[in-house]
Amino acid sequence: MTVARCLLLLVFLLGYGFLLAPLLVVLVASLAGGQSHYIVFPPRSFSLEWYLRLPREYFRPALISVGVAVGAGAISAGLGILAALGIVRGRVPGRNVLKAYFNAPLQIPFVVTGIVFLQFYYLIYGLLGVKILGTPWGLLGVHVFITLPYMIGTVAAVLERFDPTLEEAALTLGASRWSTLRRVTFPLIKPGVLAGALYAFVISFGDVPASMFIVGSGTTTLPVQLFYALEFDYNPALLALSSLVVALSLLLIFAVQRLLGFDFILRGRVGG
């Protein structure tokens, strides 16, 4: 192995080590027995004590997080497919401007996004008397805003490598536009749709900066609840709960990749 390859391997290992070290610390510290008001690392003894003592008050925020993430993924999927079709297949002028516009939420810090939506919901309440702040619908609106670019990006990437002759063949054989979309186009872009929906779910489920400005007493999500608890009311069970969330997220991504084959997205030409 050459010196250049050794240096590249070292940089690779250091990079992944830097990214995975915090997760590893949390996972190992969650198994420490006897801790009370501080994190013990490395553990002096190992125990599943805190996994068996998960606070019940976190179950409701967990259900809210899952519900909002599923809703954001579903809405982003519907809007993202239409937007991606318009950008890639449409003949509207300024397509690059539209791409930049739909990618704008990725360039804005989520903290800024949360503040903007906070002021926007206050404005709606002042003008129309409709309270959106602190409701599931208000939270869903923010999460759709921050997850939509992921859906548009994945679907557009598949459409740009899509072989249009497949649709032309279907139309030539007598299929209608709707039938071609349903039986030819959508099955071939489905990996991009599923990948975008998965990204949307993960981003929505783990969001803290934007959600913390929008949640109310009955709509607090699990990440926001964990953030407040770690700041004001630390409990070692929080490490166990965080470890479960990380483990379930990784298992979800791995299972979807294995079952649905997202490597299909990376092929040179879809349908080619």
NUGU-252100 format. One line per field, with one value per residue: residue number from 1; residue in three letters; x, y, z of N, C-alpha, C in turn. Coordinates in steps of 0.1 Angstrom, whole numbers, plus 2048, in hexadecimal, padded with zeros to 3 digits. Layout:
REM NUGU-252100
kekol <- (NUM; ...)
ronu <- (ALA; ...)
n_X <- (X; ...)
n_Y <- (Y; ...)
n_Z <- (Z; ...)
ca_X <- (X; ...)
ca_Y <- (Y; ...)
ca_Z <- (Z; ...)
c_X <- (X; ...)
c_Y <- (Y; ...)
c_Z <- (Z; ...)
REM end
This chain:
REM NUGU-252100
kekol <- (1; 2; 3; 4; 5; 6; 7; 8; 9; 10; 11; 12; 13; 14; 15; 16; 17; 18; 19; 20; 21; 22; 23; 24; 25; 26; 27; 28; 29; 30; 31; 32; 33; 34; 35; 36; 37; 38; 39; 40; 41; 42; 43; 44; 45; 46; 47; 48; 49; 50; 51; 52; 53; 54; 55; 56; 57; 58; 59; 60; 61; 62; 63; 64; 65; 66; 67; 68; 69; 70; 71; 72; 73; 74; 75; 76; 77; 78; 79; 80; 81; 82; 83; 84; 85; 86; 87; 88; 89; 90; 91; 92; 93; 94; 95; 96; 97; 98; 99; 100; 101; 102; 103; 104; 105; 106; 107; 108; 109; 110; 111; 112; 113; 114; 115; 116; 117; 118; 119; 120; 121; 122; 123; 124; 125; 126; 127; 128; 129; 130; 131; 132; 133; 134; 135; 136; 137; 138; 139; 140; 141; 142; 143; 144; 145; 146; 147; 148; 149; 150; 151; 152; 153; 154; 155; 156; 157; 158; 159; 160; 161; 162; 163; 164; 165; 166; 167; 168; 169; 170; 171; 172; 173; 174; 175; 176; 177; 178; 179; 180; 181; 182; 183; 184; 185; 186; 187; 188; 189; 190; 191; 192; 193; 194; 195; 196; 197; 198; 199; 200; 201; 202; 203; 204; 205; 206; 207; 208; 209; 210; 211; 212; 213; 214; 215; 216; 217; 218; 219; 220; 221; 222; 223; 224; 225; 226; 227; 228; 229; 230; 231; 232; 233; 234; 235; 236; 237; 238; 239; 240; 241; 242; 243; 244; 245; 246; 247; 248; 249; 250; 251; 252; 253; 254; 255; 256; 257; 258; 259; 260; 261; 262; 263; 264; 265; 266; 267; 268; 269; 270; 271; 272)
ronu <- (MET; THR; VAL; ALA; ARG; CYS; LEU; LEU; LEU; LEU; VAL; PHE; LEU; LEU; GLY; TYR; GLY; PHE; LEU; LEU; ALA; PRO; LEU; LEU; VAL; VAL; LEU; VAL; ALA; SER; LEU; ALA; GLY; GLY; GLN; SER; HIS; TYR; ILE; VAL; PHE; PRO; PRO; ARG; SER; PHE; SER; LEU; GLU; TRP; TYR; LEU; ARG; LEU; PRO; ARG; GLU; TYR; PHE; ARG; PRO; ALA; LEU; ILE; SER; VAL; GLY; VAL; ALA; VAL; GLY; ALA; GLY; ALA; ILE; SER; ALA; GLY; LEU; GLY; ILE; LEU; ALA; ALA; LEU; GLY; ILE; VAL; ARG; GLY; ARG; VAL; PRO; GLY; ARG; ASN; VAL; LEU; LYS; ALA; TYR; PHE; ASN; ALA; PRO; LEU; GLN; ILE; PRO; PHE; VAL; VAL; THR; GLY; ILE; VAL; PHE; LEU; GLN; PHE; TYR; TYR; LEU; ILE; TYR; GLY; LEU; LEU; GLY; VAL; LYS; ILE; LEU; GLY; THR; PRO; TRP; GLY; LEU; LEU; GLY; VAL; HIS; VAL; PHE; ILE; THR; LEU; PRO; TYR; MET; ILE; GLY; THR; VAL; ALA; ALA; VAL; LEU; GLU; ARG; PHE; ASP; PRO; THR; LEU; GLU; GLU; ALA; ALA; LEU; THR; LEU; GLY; ALA; SER; ARG; TRP; SER; THR; LEU; ARG; ARG; VAL; THR; PHE; PRO; LEU; ILE; LYS; PRO; GLY; VAL; LEU; ALA; GLY; ALA; LEU; TYR; ALA; PHE; VAL; ILE; SER; PHE; GLY; ASP; VAL; PRO; ALA; SER; MET; PHE; ILE; VAL; GLY; SER; GLY; THR; THR; THR; LEU; PRO; VAL; GLN; LEU; PHE; TYR; ALA; LEU; GLU; PHE; ASP; TYR; ASN; PRO; ALA; LEU; LEU; ALA; LEU; SER; SER; LEU; VAL; VAL; ALA; LEU; SER; LEU; LEU; LEU; ILE; PHE; ALA; VAL; GLN; ARG; LEU; LEU; GLY; PHE; ASP; PHE; ILE; LEU; ARG; GLY; ARG; VAL; GLY; GLY)
n_X <- (808; 806; 814; 803; 7EA; 7E9; 7E8; 7CF; 7BE; 7C2; 7B7; 79D; 795; 799; 786; 76D; 76F; 76E; 753; 744; 74C; 73D; 724; 72C; 736; 71E; 70F; 71E; 720; 706; 703; 70F; 710; 703; 706; 6FA; 6F6; 706; 71A; 72A; 748; 764; 74D; 74B; 73F; 728; 706; 6E3; 6D2; 6C7; 6BA; 6A4; 696; 68A; 67C; 659; 64D; 658; 64E; 637; 641; 652; 63F; 633; 649; 64D; 635; 634; 64B; 644; 62E; 63B; 64D; 63A; 62C; 641; 649; 633; 633; 64D; 651; 640; 64D; 667; 661; 658; 66F; 683; 676; 666; 660; 664; 672; 692; 69B; 6B1; 6B0; 699; 6A2; 6B5; 6A5; 694; 6A8; 6AF; 6A6; 6B9; 6D0; 6CB; 6CF; 6C1; 6B8; 6B3; 69E; 68B; 686; 67C; 664; 657; 652; 643; 62C; 622; 61B; 606; 5F4; 5EF; 5E3; 5CE; 5C4; 5C8; 5D6; 5F4; 60D; 61D; 60D; 606; 604; 612; 62C; 62F; 62F; 647; 659; 654; 65E; 679; 680; 678; 68B; 69C; 68D; 686; 6A0; 6A9; 696; 697; 6B1; 6AF; 69D; 6AB; 6BD; 6AD; 6A0; 691; 686; 678; 65F; 656; 653; 63F; 62A; 628; 61E; 604; 5FD; 5EF; 5F7; 5F5; 5F4; 60E; 61E; 617; 61D; 636; 647; 646; 64C; 667; 673; 66F; 683; 691; 67D; 677; 690; 692; 67C; 684; 69B; 68D; 67D; 691; 69F; 68A; 682; 698; 69B; 6A4; 6AC; 699; 680; 67E; 676; 65B; 64C; 633; 624; 617; 620; 63B; 658; 66C; 689; 68B; 681; 695; 6AB; 6A4; 6A3; 6BD; 6CA; 6BE; 6B4; 6C4; 6C5; 6D0; 6C2; 6BC; 6D2; 6CF; 6B7; 6BD; 6D1; 6C1; 6B1; 6C5; 6CE; 6B6; 6B2; 6C8; 6C4; 6AC; 6B4; 6C7; 6B7; 6A4; 6B5; 6BE; 6A6; 699; 6AC; 6BD; 6D3; 6CD; 6C8; 6E0; 6E9; 6F6; 6E4; 6C2; 6AD; 6BC)
n_Y <- (7F4; 816; 835; 84A; 83D; 833; 84B; 855; 841; 845; 85F; 859; 847; 858; 86C; 85D; 853; 86B; 873; 85D; 85A; 86A; 85D; 843; 848; 84F; 838; 825; 831; 830; 817; 816; 80E; 81A; 835; 857; 875; 87D; 877; 858; 84E; 83D; 822; 815; 7FE; 7E8; 7EA; 7E4; 7F4; 80F; 80C; 7FF; 810; 825; 845; 84A; 862; 868; 85A; 864; 87C; 86D; 860; 876; 880; 86B; 86B; 886; 884; 870; 87C; 893; 886; 87A; 88F; 89E; 88C; 88C; 8A7; 8AA; 898; 8A4; 8BD; 8B5; 8A9; 8BF; 8CF; 8BF; 8B4; 8C8; 8E6; 8FF; 920; 928; 912; 90C; 91F; 918; 900; 909; 918; 904; 8F7; 908; 906; 8F4; 904; 915; 91A; 905; 910; 92A; 925; 91C; 933; 944; 937; 938; 954; 957; 947; 955; 96C; 963; 95C; 975; 983; 972; 964; 94A; 92F; 920; 91B; 906; 8F0; 8D0; 8D3; 8EB; 8E3; 8CE; 8DD; 8EB; 8D5; 8CA; 8DE; 8DD; 8C4; 8C0; 8C7; 8B0; 89C; 8A6; 8A8; 88C; 880; 88F; 88A; 86F; 872; 881; 86F; 85E; 849; 856; 849; 832; 83C; 847; 830; 823; 836; 835; 81B; 81E; 825; 83B; 85D; 85E; 842; 83C; 84B; 83E; 823; 821; 838; 83E; 825; 823; 839; 835; 82B; 844; 853; 845; 846; 862; 865; 857; 866; 87D; 875; 86E; 887; 897; 889; 88C; 8A7; 8C4; 8E1; 8F0; 8E7; 8ED; 907; 906; 8F3; 8EA; 8E6; 8CE; 8C3; 8BD; 8B0; 891; 894; 8B0; 8AF; 89F; 8AF; 8C6; 8B8; 8AE; 8C6; 8D2; 8BE; 8A5; 882; 861; 84F; 85C; 859; 83E; 83E; 850; 840; 82A; 837; 83E; 825; 819; 82A; 825; 80A; 80C; 81A; 808; 7F1; 7FA; 800; 7E6; 7D8; 7E7; 7EF; 808; 80D; 80D; 827; 832; 829; 82D; 834; 835; 81B; 816)
n_Z <- (800; 7F7; 802; 7FE; 7FD; 817; 826; 81C; 826; 841; 845; 83E; 852; 869; 864; 864; 87D; 88C; 886; 890; 8AB; 8BF; 8BF; 8C7; 8E1; 8EE; 8EB; 8F9; 912; 91A; 924; 93C; 95E; 97D; 97A; 980; 981; 96E; 950; 94C; 93F; 935; 93C; 95D; 965; 954; 94A; 944; 950; 94C; 935; 93C; 94A; 93D; 93A; 93C; 932; 91B; 907; 8FA; 8EC; 8DB; 8CA; 8BF; 8B0; 89E; 890; 885; 875; 863; 856; 84B; 83A; 828; 81D; 812; 7FF; 7EC; 7E4; 7DC; 7C6; 7B3; 7B0; 7A8; 790; 782; 781; 774; 75D; 754; 740; 748; 74B; 75A; 76A; 779; 78C; 799; 7A4; 7B6; 7C7; 7D3; 7E0; 7F3; 80F; 819; 81C; 82F; 852; 86A; 881; 87B; 869; 87B; 88A; 877; 86F; 888; 88B; 874; 87A; 890; 882; 872; 885; 890; 87B; 870; 886; 889; 89A; 896; 8A0; 8B6; 8B1; 8A2; 886; 880; 887; 875; 85D; 85E; 85D; 845; 834; 83A; 831; 817; 803; 802; 7F8; 7DE; 7D4; 7D2; 7C2; 7AB; 7A3; 79B; 786; 774; 76A; 75E; 744; 729; 714; 71C; 725; 70E; 6FE; 70C; 708; 6EC; 6E8; 6F0; 70A; 722; 72E; 74A; 750; 747; 759; 771; 76D; 762; 766; 782; 78F; 789; 794; 7AE; 7C0; 7C5; 7D1; 7E8; 7F5; 7F9; 809; 820; 828; 82E; 843; 857; 85A; 863; 87A; 88B; 88F; 8A1; 8A3; 893; 89B; 8B7; 8B9; 8B2; 8BF; 8D7; 8F8; 8F6; 8DF; 8DE; 8D0; 8CF; 8CC; 8D4; 8EE; 8F9; 8F6; 907; 91F; 923; 927; 93D; 94F; 955; 94F; 952; 943; 92C; 91B; 915; 907; 8F2; 8E6; 8DD; 8CA; 8B7; 8B0; 8A5; 890; 87F; 87A; 86C; 854; 84A; 846; 833; 81E; 818; 812; 7FE; 7EC; 7E7; 7D8; 7BF; 7B7; 7B2; 799; 778; 763; 766; 75F; 748)
ca_X <- (800; 80E; 813; 7F6; 7DE; 7E9; 7E3; 7C1; 7B7; 7C2; 7AE; 790; 792; 797; 779; 762; 770; 769; 745; 73E; 750; 733; 71A; 732; 736; 710; 70B; 726; 71D; 6F8; 704; 716; 707; 706; 707; 6EE; 6F4; 711; 71E; 736; 74E; 75E; 745; 752; 737; 71E; 6F9; 6D8; 6C9; 6C0; 6B1; 698; 690; 687; 670; 64D; 649; 65E; 647; 62E; 649; 657; 634; 632; 654; 64B; 629; 638; 655; 63D; 627; 644; 651; 630; 629; 64D; 649; 62A; 637; 65A; 64F; 63B; 657; 672; 65D; 658; 67D; 68A; 66E; 65E; 666; 663; 67F; 699; 69B; 6BC; 6AB; 690; 6AA; 6BB; 69A; 690; 6B3; 6B1; 6A5; 6C5; 6DA; 6C7; 6D0; 6B3; 6B5; 6AD; 691; 681; 683; 674; 657; 651; 64D; 638; 620; 61D; 615; 5FA; 5EB; 5EB; 5DB; 5C3; 5C0; 5CA; 5E2; 5FB; 618; 61B; 604; 60D; 604; 61D; 638; 62F; 633; 656; 661; 653; 667; 688; 682; 674; 697; 6A2; 684; 688; 6AD; 6AA; 68D; 69D; 6BE; 6AB; 697; 6B6; 6C4; 6A2; 6A0; 683; 681; 66F; 652; 652; 64F; 631; 620; 627; 616; 5F7; 5FB; 5EC; 601; 5F3; 5F9; 61D; 623; 614; 622; 644; 650; 647; 654; 676; 678; 66B; 68E; 694; 672; 679; 69C; 68E; 673; 68C; 6A2; 684; 67A; 69C; 6A1; 67F; 681; 6A3; 69D; 6A2; 6AD; 68D; 674; 67E; 66E; 64E; 645; 62B; 625; 612; 626; 64A; 65E; 675; 696; 68A; 680; 6A2; 6B4; 6A1; 6A6; 6CC; 6CE; 6B9; 6B0; 6CB; 6C1; 6D8; 6B9; 6BC; 6DC; 6CA; 6AD; 6C4; 6D7; 6B6; 6AD; 6D0; 6CE; 6AB; 6B4; 6D2; 6BD; 6A3; 6BC; 6CD; 6AC; 69E; 6BF; 6BF; 69A; 695; 6B7; 6BF; 6DF; 6C7; 6C8; 6EE; 6ED; 6F9; 6D8; 6B7; 6A6; 6C4)
ca_Y <- (800; 822; 83F; 852; 835; 833; 858; 856; 838; 84B; 86A; 853; 842; 863; 872; 855; 853; 878; 873; 853; 85A; 86E; 852; 838; 84C; 84F; 82A; 81E; 837; 82C; 809; 818; 80C; 822; 844; 85E; 882; 881; 86C; 850; 848; 830; 81C; 80C; 7F2; 7E8; 7E6; 7E8; 7FA; 81A; 808; 7F9; 81B; 830; 84D; 849; 86F; 86A; 852; 86D; 883; 864; 85E; 882; 881; 862; 870; 891; 880; 868; 886; 89B; 87E; 877; 89C; 8A2; 883; 891; 8B4; 8A8; 892; 8AE; 8C7; 8AF; 8A7; 8CC; 8D4; 8B7; 8B2; 8D4; 8EF; 90C; 926; 92A; 906; 90C; 928; 910; 8F6; 910; 91C; 8F9; 8F3; 913; 902; 8EE; 90E; 91E; 913; 901; 919; 935; 921; 91B; 941; 94A; 931; 93D; 961; 955; 942; 960; 975; 95D; 95D; 983; 987; 96A; 95F; 93B; 92B; 915; 919; 8FC; 8E6; 8C6; 8D8; 8F4; 8DB; 8C7; 8E7; 8ED; 8C9; 8C9; 8E8; 8D9; 8B6; 8BF; 8C6; 8A3; 894; 8AB; 8A4; 87E; 87D; 896; 883; 863; 876; 886; 863; 855; 847; 85A; 840; 829; 842; 848; 823; 821; 83E; 830; 80F; 822; 829; 849; 864; 85A; 835; 83B; 850; 835; 816; 822; 842; 83D; 81A; 825; 844; 831; 82C; 851; 857; 83E; 84B; 86F; 864; 853; 871; 887; 870; 86F; 895; 89C; 883; 890; 8B5; 8CC; 8EF; 8F7; 8E3; 8F3; 914; 904; 8E9; 8EE; 8DD; 8C1; 8BF; 8BC; 8A4; 88A; 89B; 8BC; 8AB; 89A; 8BB; 8CD; 8B0; 8AE; 8D3; 8D6; 8B4; 899; 875; 858; 848; 863; 853; 832; 842; 855; 834; 823; 83F; 83D; 817; 817; 832; 81E; 7FE; 810; 81D; 7FB; 7E8; 7FF; 7FE; 7D8; 7D4; 7EF; 7F1; 816; 80E; 810; 836; 836; 824; 838; 838; 82D; 815; 814)
ca_Z <- (800; 7F6; 80D; 7FB; 801; 826; 82B; 819; 82F; 84E; 845; 83E; 860; 872; 861; 869; 88C; 892; 885; 898; 8B9; 8C9; 8C0; 8CE; 8EF; 8F4; 8EC; 904; 91F; 91E; 92B; 949; 96A; 989; 978; 985; 97D; 964; 947; 950; 934; 932; 947; 967; 964; 949; 94F; 93C; 95A; 948; 92A; 942; 952; 934; 93F; 933; 92D; 90D; 8FD; 8F2; 8E2; 8D0; 8C1; 8B7; 8A7; 893; 888; 87D; 86B; 858; 84F; 843; 82F; 81E; 816; 80A; 7F4; 7E3; 7DE; 7D6; 7B9; 7A9; 7AE; 7A0; 782; 77B; 77F; 76A; 751; 750; 736; 74E; 74B; 766; 772; 783; 797; 7A1; 7AC; 7C1; 7D0; 7DA; 7E9; 7FD; 81D; 81E; 81E; 83B; 85E; 86F; 88C; 874; 864; 886; 88E; 86C; 870; 894; 888; 86A; 881; 897; 879; 86E; 891; 892; 86F; 86E; 892; 889; 8A1; 890; 8A9; 8C1; 8AC; 899; 878; 880; 887; 868; 853; 85F; 859; 836; 82F; 83B; 82C; 809; 7F9; 801; 7EF; 7D1; 7CF; 7CF; 7B7; 79F; 79F; 794; 77A; 76A; 763; 759; 736; 725; 709; 722; 725; 700; 6FA; 712; 701; 6DE; 6E9; 6F3; 718; 725; 736; 758; 751; 746; 765; 77C; 76B; 75D; 76C; 790; 794; 787; 79D; 7BB; 7CA; 7C9; 7D9; 7F5; 7FB; 7FD; 815; 82B; 82C; 834; 850; 860; 85D; 86B; 887; 893; 88F; 8AD; 8A2; 88E; 8A3; 8C4; 8B9; 8AE; 8C7; 8E2; 903; 8F2; 8D2; 8DE; 8C9; 8D8; 8CD; 8DB; 8FC; 8FE; 8F7; 913; 92B; 925; 92B; 94A; 958; 950; 955; 94B; 93A; 920; 913; 910; 8FD; 8E6; 8DF; 8D6; 8BE; 8AD; 8AB; 89D; 883; 877; 875; 861; 848; 845; 842; 827; 813; 815; 80D; 7F3; 7E3; 7E3; 7CF; 7B1; 7B4; 7AE; 78C; 76E; 75C; 76A; 754; 73C)
c_X <- (809; 80B; 806; 7EA; 7DD; 7E3; 7D4; 7B9; 7B7; 7B8; 79F; 78C; 791; 78A; 76E; 763; 76B; 759; 73E; 741; 745; 728; 71F; 732; 728; 70C; 711; 722; 70F; 6F8; 70B; 70C; 70C; 707; 6FA; 6ED; 6FF; 714; 72A; 73C; 75D; 757; 74E; 74B; 72C; 711; 6EE; 6CD; 6C1; 6B7; 6A4; 691; 68E; 67B; 664; 649; 64F; 657; 63E; 636; 64F; 64C; 632; 63D; 652; 640; 62D; 642; 64E; 635; 62F; 649; 647; 62D; 635; 64D; 640; 62E; 644; 65A; 64A; 646; 663; 66E; 65C; 665; 684; 683; 667; 667; 665; 671; 685; 698; 6A6; 6B8; 6A2; 697; 6B0; 6B1; 696; 69B; 6B6; 6B0; 6B2; 6D1; 6D7; 6C8; 6C2; 6AF; 6AE; 69F; 687; 67D; 679; 666; 650; 64B; 641; 62B; 61A; 616; 607; 5EF; 5E6; 5E1; 5CE; 5BD; 5C1; 5D7; 5E8; 607; 615; 611; 60C; 60E; 60F; 62A; 63A; 634; 642; 65E; 65F; 65C; 675; 68A; 67F; 680; 69D; 69A; 686; 696; 6AE; 6A2; 693; 6A9; 6BA; 6A5; 6A1; 6BD; 6B9; 6A2; 692; 67E; 677; 661; 64D; 64D; 641; 627; 61E; 61E; 608; 5F3; 5F8; 5F7; 601; 5F8; 608; 623; 622; 61C; 631; 64C; 651; 64E; 663; 67B; 675; 677; 692; 689; 674; 685; 699; 685; 67A; 694; 699; 680; 685; 69F; 696; 67F; 68C; 6A4; 69B; 6A2; 6A0; 681; 673; 677; 65F; 646; 63E; 62C; 620; 617; 635; 64E; 668; 683; 696; 689; 68D; 6AC; 6B1; 6A5; 6B5; 6D1; 6CA; 6B6; 6B7; 6C7; 6C9; 6CF; 6B9; 6C6; 6D7; 6BF; 6B3; 6CB; 6CD; 6B2; 6B8; 6CF; 6C2; 6AC; 6BD; 6CC; 6B3; 6A9; 6C1; 6C2; 6A6; 6A8; 6BF; 6B2; 696; 6A0; 6B9; 6CB; 6DA; 6C8; 6D6; 6F2; 6EF; 6ED; 6CD; 6AF; 6AF; 6CB)
c_Y <- (80D; 82B; 847; 84A; 834; 840; 85A; 84D; 83E; 857; 864; 84E; 84D; 86A; 86A; 854; 860; 878; 869; 853; 85F; 863; 847; 83B; 84B; 840; 822; 823; 833; 81E; 80A; 816; 815; 830; 84A; 86B; 887; 875; 865; 84A; 849; 82A; 814; 7FF; 7F3; 7E3; 7EB; 7EF; 806; 818; 803; 804; 827; 838; 84C; 857; 871; 862; 85A; 875; 87A; 862; 86A; 884; 878; 867; 87C; 88D; 878; 872; 88E; 893; 87C; 884; 8A0; 899; 888; 89D; 8B2; 8A2; 89C; 8B8; 8C1; 8AD; 8B4; 8D1; 8CD; 8B6; 8BF; 8DD; 8FD; 913; 928; 91E; 906; 915; 920; 906; 8FD; 914; 910; 8F4; 8FD; 90E; 8FA; 8F7; 916; 915; 910; 90A; 925; 932; 920; 929; 947; 944; 936; 94B; 960; 950; 94D; 96A; 970; 95E; 96C; 988; 97F; 964; 94F; 937; 91F; 911; 910; 8F1; 8DC; 8CB; 8E2; 8ED; 8D4; 8D1; 8E9; 8E1; 8C7; 8D2; 8E4; 8CC; 8B6; 8BF; 8B9; 89A; 899; 8A7; 896; 87B; 883; 88F; 876; 867; 87B; 87B; 85A; 855; 84A; 851; 836; 82F; 844; 83B; 820; 829; 839; 823; 812; 825; 838; 850; 85F; 84B; 833; 840; 845; 828; 816; 82B; 840; 831; 81C; 830; 840; 831; 83A; 857; 851; 843; 859; 86F; 860; 85E; 87B; 882; 871; 87D; 89A; 896; 888; 89F; 8BB; 8DB; 8F6; 8F4; 8EA; 900; 912; 8FC; 8F0; 8E4; 8CF; 8BC; 8BE; 8AF; 89D; 891; 8A8; 8B9; 8A7; 8A6; 8C3; 8C5; 8AF; 8BB; 8D7; 8CB; 8A6; 88D; 86B; 850; 84F; 85D; 846; 834; 847; 849; 82C; 82A; 83E; 82F; 814; 81E; 82A; 811; 801; 812; 810; 7F2; 7ED; 7FE; 7EF; 7D3; 7DA; 7F2; 7FF; 818; 810; 81E; 839; 831; 830; 83D; 82F; 828; 812; 807)
c_Z <- (800; 801; 80B; 800; 810; 82B; 828; 823; 83D; 84F; 845; 84C; 86A; 870; 866; 878; 892; 891; 88F; 8A7; 8C2; 8CB; 8C9; 8DD; 8F5; 8F5; 8F7; 911; 924; 925; 938; 955; 975; 987; 97D; 97F; 973; 95B; 94B; 943; 936; 93E; 951; 968; 959; 94F; 945; 945; 954; 93B; 92F; 94A; 949; 939; 936; 92D; 91F; 903; 8F4; 8E8; 8D7; 8C6; 8B8; 8AC; 89B; 88A; 87F; 872; 860; 850; 846; 837; 824; 816; 80D; 7FE; 7E9; 7DC; 7D7; 7C8; 7AF; 7A6; 7A5; 792; 77B; 778; 774; 75D; 74C; 747; 73B; 74D; 759; 76F; 77C; 78F; 7A0; 7AA; 7B8; 7CB; 7D9; 7E4; 7F4; 80C; 822; 821; 82A; 848; 864; 87A; 886; 86E; 86F; 88A; 884; 86D; 87D; 891; 87D; 870; 88A; 88E; 874; 879; 892; 887; 86E; 87B; 893; 890; 89B; 899; 8B4; 8BD; 8A3; 88B; 876; 87F; 87A; 85D; 852; 85A; 84A; 82F; 82F; 834; 81D; 800; 7F8; 7F7; 7E1; 7CB; 7CB; 7C3; 7AA; 79A; 797; 786; 76F; 764; 75E; 74A; 730; 71A; 70F; 722; 717; 6FA; 6FF; 70B; 6F3; 6DE; 6EE; 701; 719; 72D; 744; 75A; 750; 753; 770; 77A; 767; 765; 77B; 795; 793; 78F; 7AB; 7C5; 7CE; 7D3; 7E7; 7FC; 800; 80A; 821; 830; 833; 842; 85A; 864; 866; 879; 890; 895; 89D; 8AB; 89D; 896; 8B0; 8C5; 8B7; 8B7; 8D2; 8ED; 900; 8E5; 8D2; 8D8; 8D2; 8D8; 8D5; 8EA; 901; 900; 904; 920; 92D; 92A; 939; 954; 953; 957; 94C; 941; 92D; 916; 90D; 905; 8F0; 8DE; 8D7; 8C9; 8B3; 8A7; 8A2; 88F; 87A; 872; 86A; 854; 842; 83F; 835; 81B; 80F; 80E; 800; 7E9; 7DE; 7DA; 7C1; 7AD; 7AE; 7A0; 782; 767; 761; 75E; 747; 73C)
REM end
